[in-house]
C-alpha cells in the first residue's frame, strides 16, 4: 500500500564510473556524523595527524569514532551548522598533501577474524550507516539481550530509490566482491543464517552481476524489488525481502533482521580486512547546476563547494542546493557544508530549473491524495492540522511518530503544503517534551 512513482532522473550519472577526487586543502570534519552522542575530540590545534588517525572518540555506547581524512595539521575546533540546521563541533585540518596513512592501516589475516573482533573493528573504525540514517553499525551487532529474538537474516539495502542518486548503483557494479565479503562478515558477527541483497528492478545490470557473484553462495541471495518509492525504507525493504512486518515502534531486530546499506558493507569489509577507518565515501554530485555530474569518492569533511569543483564547477546561477536526495534530503542555503558519513549526494539546480522554482502553499483542498500514497498508512493532513494547533495529543493519536519522512505526501499535494516539515516539527517537539528537553515550536500559520 502507498508509495509513489517518482521519476528516477538518474541518467546523468548511472552509467558513469566512480572517480576519486583529490583531497581539498582544508577539511571540516564534524564530531557528530551519526545517530547518538557526538564523538569527543582527542586532538587540539597544532597537532599533526595522519589519514585514519582517531581525532574523535565515541561519546557513548550509541556513538562512533571519527578519523582524520587527510594528513596535516589541526588548525582549530569550531562549531558549524550542519545541513539539518543543528550546530556540531568540527575539527578543521589543513592538508599537507602527503596523504600519510596511519601506521595501523595494514592487512589482517583471515585467521584473526572472529565475531568479537568484527564487532570491535566496526566500533573502532567508525563504521556507521551510509544510506543516510548513520546509525552506528557496531550497535546493531552487539550481542542481543537475554530473551531477545536471535538475528537470523542480514539484509543489504541496494534499492537507492531517491531520484538523481546513483552512488549505491555504481558501488554494486564496481565493488561487488567487497559487498559480498562485508555481508559474510555481518553474518559471522550476528550468527545469522542467511543474507539477502535487495536491489530495485530498475538496475538490471547490478542484478545480473550480483546474482552471478552469489550463485555459489548457499546462504546469500539477491531479492529483486519492485521500483516504487520509498522501497528503500527499512521497514518496507524487510517486508519485500522477508515477508516480515516490523511492529509500530519496533526495530528490525524484533523480527530477527539487521539491515545495512551496501556502502556500509564495503566500508566494513575494508575495516575488517585492512584496518581502514571510514574516512571517505562515494557521493553523487548531480543536477543541471553542475558542469560534470558524476559519482565521486570524497574525503569526509570536504565542503560541498569542493565537491562541486570536482564536478567541473557550477553551470549557471544556482537556484537550489540539496544535501542528499530530492525526496528526503535537505535544501540548504550555501555550499559551505561538509560531506559526512551519511552524505549520499549533493544536488545543484540552476535558477531556471523547474526543480528550483518555489510555489506558494495554498489551503488544503481535502483531496486525500496524501493518505492514498502514505506508505505507513497514516493521515498526514490530520497530523499537520494537529501540529498547527500544537495539539500534541492529537498528533500522537494519528501516529505522528510513525512517519518515516519519505516525502510521498508532499510530492502529490496539489496545494504544495510542506507536510513533511510540519510532521518533522511535531515529532521533534513531542520528543523534546517526553525527554524533558527544550524544543521550541516555530509557528507556521500560513
C-alpha positions as CSV (number, residue, x, y, z in Angstrom):
1,X,0.0,0.0,0.0
2,X,1.1,3.5,-0.7
3,X,4.2,4.9,-2.3
4,X,4.7,6.9,-5.4
5,X,6.2,6.6,-8.9
6,X,8.9,9.2,-8.7
7,X,10.8,10.0,-12.0
8,X,14.2,8.4,-11.3
9,X,16.3,11.2,-13.0
10,X,19.4,9.0,-12.8
11,X,20.5,9.1,-16.4
12,X,23.0,11.9,-15.7
13,X,25.2,9.6,-13.6
14,X,24.1,6.0,-13.6
15,X,26.5,5.0,-16.4
16,X,29.4,7.0,-15.0
17,X,32.1,5.1,-13.2
18,X,33.2,6.2,-9.7
19,X,36.0,8.8,-9.8
20,X,38.4,9.5,-7.0
21,X,38.8,13.3,-6.3
22,X,41.9,14.9,-5.0
23,X,41.6,15.8,-1.3
24,X,40.9,19.5,-0.7
25,X,43.3,21.9,1.0
26,X,41.1,22.0,4.1
27,X,38.6,19.6,5.6
28,X,36.0,20.3,8.3
29,X,35.2,17.0,10.0
30,X,32.1,17.0,12.3
31,X,32.3,15.1,15.5
32,X,28.6,14.2,15.1
33,X,28.3,12.1,11.9
34,X,26.0,9.5,13.4
35,X,22.9,9.0,15.4
36,X,23.7,9.2,19.1
37,X,26.2,11.1,21.3
38,X,28.8,13.2,19.4
39,X,32.4,12.0,19.5
40,X,34.8,13.7,21.9
41,X,37.8,15.4,20.4
42,X,41.2,13.9,21.2
43,X,43.3,16.3,19.2
44,X,44.0,20.0,19.7
45,X,45.1,22.9,17.4
46,X,48.7,22.4,16.3
47,X,48.6,18.6,16.4
48,X,49.9,16.7,13.4
49,X,47.6,13.9,12.2
50,X,47.7,11.2,9.6
51,X,44.9,9.7,7.4
52,X,42.8,7.3,9.5
53,X,44.0,8.6,12.9
54,X,41.4,8.9,15.6
55,X,40.5,12.5,16.1
56,X,37.3,11.9,18.0
57,X,36.4,9.1,20.4
58,X,32.9,7.7,20.6
59,X,31.0,9.6,23.2
60,X,28.9,6.7,24.4
61,X,27.5,3.3,23.5
62,X,25.5,4.8,20.7
63,X,28.2,6.8,19.0
64,X,31.2,6.3,16.7
65,X,34.9,7.2,16.4
66,X,35.8,9.9,14.0
67,X,39.0,9.8,11.9
68,X,41.2,12.2,10.0
69,X,40.5,12.1,6.3
70,X,43.8,13.9,5.3
71,X,47.2,14.1,6.8
72,X,48.2,17.5,8.0
73,X,47.8,19.9,10.9
74,X,44.8,20.6,13.1
75,X,44.0,24.3,12.7
76,X,41.1,24.7,15.1
77,X,37.9,23.1,16.5
78,X,34.9,25.1,15.7
79,X,31.1,25.0,15.6
80,X,29.4,24.8,12.2
81,X,25.9,24.4,11.1
82,X,25.0,21.0,9.6
83,X,22.5,20.5,6.8
84,X,19.7,19.7,9.3
85,X,20.2,23.1,10.9
86,X,21.9,22.0,14.1
87,X,25.3,23.0,15.3
88,X,28.1,20.5,15.5
89,X,31.7,20.7,16.6
90,X,34.1,20.3,13.6
91,X,37.8,19.6,13.6
92,X,39.5,21.7,10.9
93,X,42.6,20.1,9.3
94,X,45.0,21.8,6.8
95,X,46.0,19.1,4.3
96,X,49.8,18.7,3.9
97,X,49.3,17.0,0.6
98,X,51.4,14.0,1.7
99,X,48.5,11.5,2.2
100,X,50.4,9.9,5.0
101,X,48.5,6.8,6.3
102,X,48.1,6.0,10.0
103,X,50.6,3.3,10.8
104,X,47.9,0.7,11.9
105,X,46.3,0.6,8.5
106,X,47.6,-2.8,7.3
107,X,46.1,-6.2,6.2
108,X,44.7,-8.6,8.7
109,X,44.8,-12.4,8.2
110,X,41.5,-14.2,7.9
111,X,42.6,-16.4,10.8
112,X,42.4,-13.4,13.1
113,X,38.8,-12.6,12.3
114,X,36.2,-13.6,14.8
115,X,32.7,-12.3,15.7
116,X,34.1,-10.4,18.6
117,X,36.9,-8.8,16.5
118,X,34.4,-7.8,13.9
119,X,32.2,-6.0,16.4
120,X,35.3,-4.3,17.9
121,X,36.6,-3.2,14.5
122,X,33.1,-1.8,13.5
123,X,33.3,0.4,16.6
124,X,37.0,1.3,16.4
125,X,36.9,2.2,12.7
126,X,33.8,4.5,12.9
127,X,31.5,2.4,10.7
128,X,28.0,3.9,10.5
129,X,25.1,3.6,8.2
130,X,25.9,5.2,4.8
131,X,22.4,5.2,3.4
132,X,21.6,8.4,5.2
133,X,20.5,7.2,8.7
134,X,24.0,7.0,10.0
135,X,23.2,4.6,12.9
136,X,26.4,3.2,14.5
137,X,26.9,-0.2,12.9
138,X,28.6,-1.8,15.9
139,X,25.5,-1.2,18.0
140,X,23.4,-3.3,15.6
141,X,25.8,-6.2,16.0
142,X,26.1,-6.0,19.8
143,X,25.2,-9.4,21.4
144,X,21.4,-9.5,21.9
145,X,19.9,-9.1,25.3
146,X,18.8,-12.3,27.1
147,X,15.4,-13.4,25.8
148,X,15.6,-11.3,22.7
149,X,14.8,-12.9,19.3
150,X,18.0,-14.1,17.7
151,X,19.1,-12.5,14.4
152,X,18.7,-14.9,11.5
153,X,18.8,-12.6,8.5
154,X,21.0,-9.8,7.3
155,X,19.5,-7.6,4.5
156,X,21.8,-5.3,2.4
157,X,20.0,-2.3,1.0
158,X,20.8,-1.7,-2.6
159,X,17.5,-0.1,-3.5
160,X,18.5,3.5,-3.8
161,X,15.1,4.8,-4.8
162,X,16.0,8.5,-4.4
163,X,15.9,10.5,-7.7
164,X,19.3,11.5,-9.1
165,X,21.4,9.5,-6.6
166,X,23.4,6.6,-8.1
167,X,26.3,6.1,-5.6
168,X,24.9,2.7,-4.5
169,X,24.2,1.6,-8.0
170,X,27.8,2.2,-9.0
171,X,29.0,0.6,-5.8
172,X,27.1,-2.5,-6.6
173,X,28.7,-2.6,-10.0
174,X,32.3,-1.7,-9.0
175,X,32.6,-3.1,-5.5
176,X,30.6,-6.3,-5.7
177,X,33.2,-8.6,-4.1
178,X,33.7,-6.3,-1.2
179,X,29.9,-6.1,-0.7
180,X,29.6,-9.8,-0.5
181,X,32.6,-10.2,1.8
182,X,31.2,-7.5,4.0
183,X,27.9,-9.3,4.1
184,X,29.8,-12.5,5.1
185,X,31.4,-10.6,8.0
186,X,28.0,-9.4,9.1
187,X,26.7,-12.9,9.0
188,X,29.6,-14.1,11.1
189,X,29.2,-11.2,13.7
190,X,25.5,-11.8,14.1
191,X,25.2,-15.6,13.8
192,X,22.5,-15.1,11.1
193,X,21.9,-18.0,8.7
194,X,21.0,-16.0,5.6
195,X,22.0,-12.9,3.8
196,X,19.8,-11.0,1.3
197,X,20.8,-8.3,-1.1
198,X,17.8,-6.2,-2.1
199,X,18.0,-4.4,-5.4
200,X,15.3,-2.4,-7.2
201,X,14.3,-3.8,-10.6
202,X,15.5,-0.6,-12.4
203,X,19.1,-1.8,-12.0
204,X,19.2,-4.9,-14.3
205,X,23.0,-4.6,-14.7
206,X,23.6,-4.7,-10.9
207,X,21.0,-7.5,-10.5
208,X,22.7,-9.7,-13.2
209,X,26.2,-9.1,-11.7
210,X,25.2,-9.8,-8.1
211,X,23.2,-12.9,-9.0
212,X,26.2,-14.2,-10.8
213,X,28.5,-13.4,-7.9
214,X,26.3,-15.1,-5.3
215,X,25.3,-18.1,-7.4
216,X,27.8,-20.3,-5.5
217,X,26.9,-18.9,-2.0
218,X,24.4,-21.2,-0.4
219,X,23.2,-18.7,2.2
220,X,23.2,-15.5,0.2
221,X,20.6,-14.5,-2.4
222,X,19.5,-11.4,-4.4
223,X,16.0,-10.2,-4.0
224,X,14.6,-8.1,-6.9
225,X,12.2,-5.5,-5.6
226,X,9.6,-3.5,-7.5
227,X,10.5,0.0,-8.5
228,X,8.4,2.2,-6.2
229,X,9.3,4.9,-3.8
230,X,10.1,4.5,-0.9
231,X,11.1,0.9,-1.4
232,X,14.4,1.5,0.3
233,X,12.8,2.4,3.6
234,X,14.0,-0.1,6.2
235,X,10.6,-1.5,7.2
236,X,9.4,-1.8,3.6
237,X,12.6,-3.4,2.5
238,X,12.3,-6.0,5.3
239,X,8.8,-6.8,4.2
240,X,9.8,-7.0,0.5
241,X,12.7,-9.3,1.2
242,X,11.5,-11.5,4.1
243,X,7.7,-11.0,4.3
244,X,8.1,-9.9,7.9
245,X,6.4,-6.8,9.4
246,X,8.2,-4.7,11.9
247,X,5.7,-3.6,14.6
248,X,4.9,0.0,15.4
249,X,7.8,1.5,17.5
250,X,9.6,-1.8,16.8
251,X,13.1,-2.4,15.4
252,X,14.3,-4.8,12.6
253,X,15.9,-6.9,15.4
254,X,12.4,-7.6,16.8
255,X,11.7,-9.7,13.7
256,X,15.2,-11.2,13.6
257,X,16.7,-8.9,10.9
258,X,19.5,-6.4,10.6
259,X,19.6,-4.0,7.6
260,X,22.7,-2.4,6.3
261,X,23.5,-0.3,3.2
262,X,25.7,-1.8,0.5
263,X,28.1,1.0,1.0
264,X,28.3,0.2,4.7
265,X,29.2,-3.4,3.8
266,X,32.1,-2.1,1.6
267,X,33.3,0.1,4.5
268,X,33.0,-2.8,6.9
269,X,34.9,-5.1,4.6
270,X,37.8,-2.7,4.3
271,X,37.9,-2.0,8.0
272,X,37.9,-5.7,8.9
273,X,40.4,-6.9,6.2
274,X,42.8,-3.9,6.2
275,X,42.0,-1.9,9.3
276,X,40.9,1.1,7.1
277,X,38.6,3.5,9.0
278,X,35.6,5.2,7.4
279,X,37.2,8.4,6.2
280,X,35.8,8.7,2.6
281,X,32.8,7.7,0.7
282,X,31.1,7.7,-2.7
283,X,28.9,10.7,-3.3
284,X,26.7,11.5,-6.3
285,X,27.2,15.2,-7.4
286,X,24.5,15.9,-9.9
287,X,21.8,18.2,-11.2
288,X,21.7,20.7,-14.1
289,X,23.6,23.2,-11.9
290,X,26.9,21.4,-12.2
291,X,29.1,21.0,-15.4
292,X,30.2,17.4,-14.8
293,X,27.8,15.3,-12.8
294,X,29.3,12.1,-11.5
295,X,29.9,9.7,-8.7
296,X,32.9,10.8,-6.7
297,X,35.0,9.4,-3.9
298,X,35.2,12.4,-1.5
299,X,37.0,12.6,1.8
300,X,34.8,13.2,4.8
301,X,34.9,16.9,5.8
302,X,35.1,18.0,2.1
303,X,32.9,21.1,1.7
304,X,30.2,20.9,-0.9
305,X,31.9,23.8,-2.7
306,X,35.0,21.5,-3.3
307,X,32.6,18.6,-4.3
308,X,31.1,20.9,-6.9
309,X,34.6,21.9,-8.1
310,X,35.3,18.2,-8.6
311,X,32.2,18.1,-10.8
312,X,33.5,20.8,-13.1
313,X,32.1,23.8,-11.2
314,X,28.7,25.5,-11.4
315,X,26.6,25.6,-14.5
316,X,24.7,28.9,-14.3
317,X,23.4,30.6,-11.2
318,X,22.4,28.0,-8.5
319,X,18.7,28.2,-7.7
320,X,18.5,25.2,-5.3
321,X,21.1,23.1,-3.5
322,X,20.1,19.8,-1.9
323,X,22.1,17.7,0.6
324,X,21.1,14.1,-0.1
325,X,18.2,13.1,-2.3
326,X,15.3,15.1,-3.8
327,X,12.7,13.4,-1.6
328,X,14.4,13.1,1.8
329,X,17.3,15.5,1.5
330,X,17.6,19.0,2.9
331,X,17.6,22.1,0.8
332,X,20.5,24.2,2.0
333,X,21.4,27.9,1.6
334,X,25.0,27.5,0.5
335,X,27.8,25.1,-0.4
336,X,29.6,25.6,2.9
337,X,28.6,22.3,4.4
338,X,30.8,19.2,4.9
339,X,30.5,15.8,3.4
340,X,29.8,13.3,6.3
341,X,29.3,9.5,6.6
342,X,25.7,9.7,5.6
343,X,26.1,12.0,2.6
344,X,24.7,10.2,-0.4
345,X,24.5,13.2,-2.8
346,X,25.0,16.9,-3.4
347,X,22.4,18.2,-6.0
348,X,22.6,21.6,-7.6
349,X,19.9,23.0,-9.8
350,X,20.3,26.3,-11.7
351,X,17.9,29.1,-11.2
352,X,16.0,28.3,-14.4
353,X,15.5,24.6,-13.5
354,X,11.9,23.5,-12.7
355,X,13.4,21.9,-9.5
356,X,14.5,25.3,-8.3
357,X,11.1,27.0,-8.5
358,X,9.2,27.9,-5.4
359,X,5.4,27.6,-5.3
360,X,3.5,29.3,-2.5
361,X,1.4,26.8,-0.5
362,X,-2.4,27.2,-0.6
363,X,-5.1,25.9,1.7
364,X,-5.7,22.1,1.8
365,X,-8.3,21.0,-0.7
366,X,-9.1,17.8,1.2
367,X,-8.4,15.6,-1.8
368,X,-7.0,12.7,0.2
369,X,-4.0,12.1,-2.1
370,X,-1.6,12.3,0.9
371,X,-3.5,9.5,2.6
372,X,-3.5,7.3,-0.5
373,X,0.2,7.4,-1.0
374,X,1.4,7.2,2.6
375,X,3.5,4.0,2.8
376,X,2.9,3.9,6.6
377,X,-0.9,4.1,6.2
378,X,-1.1,7.5,8.1
379,X,-3.3,10.5,7.6
380,X,-0.7,13.3,7.0
381,X,-3.2,16.1,6.7
382,X,-4.7,15.2,10.1
383,X,-1.2,15.2,11.7
384,X,-0.4,18.5,10.2
385,X,-3.6,20.1,11.5
386,X,-2.8,18.8,15.0
387,X,0.7,20.2,14.8
388,X,-0.5,23.6,13.6
389,X,-2.8,23.7,16.6
390,X,0.1,22.5,18.8
391,X,-2.2,19.6,19.9
392,X,0.4,17.0,20.6
393,X,-2.0,14.5,22.0
394,X,-4.0,14.6,18.7
395,X,-0.8,14.4,16.7
396,X,0.2,11.2,18.5
397,X,-3.3,9.8,18.2
398,X,-2.7,9.9,14.4
399,X,0.7,8.2,14.9
400,X,2.9,11.2,14.2
401,X,5.9,9.1,15.5
402,X,5.4,6.5,12.8
403,X,6.1,8.9,9.9
404,X,9.3,8.0,8.1
405,X,9.6,11.4,6.5
406,X,9.7,10.0,3.0
407,X,8.0,13.0,1.4
408,X,5.5,11.0,-0.7
409,X,2.6,13.1,0.8
410,X,4.3,16.4,-0.1
411,X,5.2,15.0,-3.6
412,X,1.5,14.6,-4.5
413,X,0.0,17.5,-2.6
414,X,-1.7,19.9,-5.1
415,X,-1.6,22.7,-2.6
416,X,2.2,22.4,-2.2
417,X,1.8,22.2,1.6
418,X,5.2,21.4,3.3
419,X,3.6,18.4,5.1
420,X,6.9,16.7,6.0
421,X,8.3,19.8,7.6
422,X,5.2,20.1,9.8
423,X,5.3,16.5,10.8
424,X,9.0,16.6,11.5
425,X,8.5,19.6,13.7
426,X,5.7,17.8,15.6
427,X,7.9,14.7,16.1
428,X,10.8,16.9,17.4
429,X,8.5,18.8,19.8
430,X,6.9,15.6,21.2
431,X,10.3,14.0,21.6
432,X,11.6,17.1,23.3
433,X,8.7,17.2,25.7
434,X,8.9,13.5,26.6
435,X,12.7,13.7,27.3
436,X,12.4,16.9,29.3
437,X,14.5,18.8,26.7
438,X,13.9,22.3,25.4
439,X,12.5,22.2,21.9
440,X,10.9,25.5,20.9
441,X,8.0,25.4,18.5
442,X,8.2,27.7,15.5
443,X,4.7,28.7,14.4
444,X,4.0,28.1,10.7
445,X,0.5,29.5,10.4
446,X,0.4,30.5,6.7
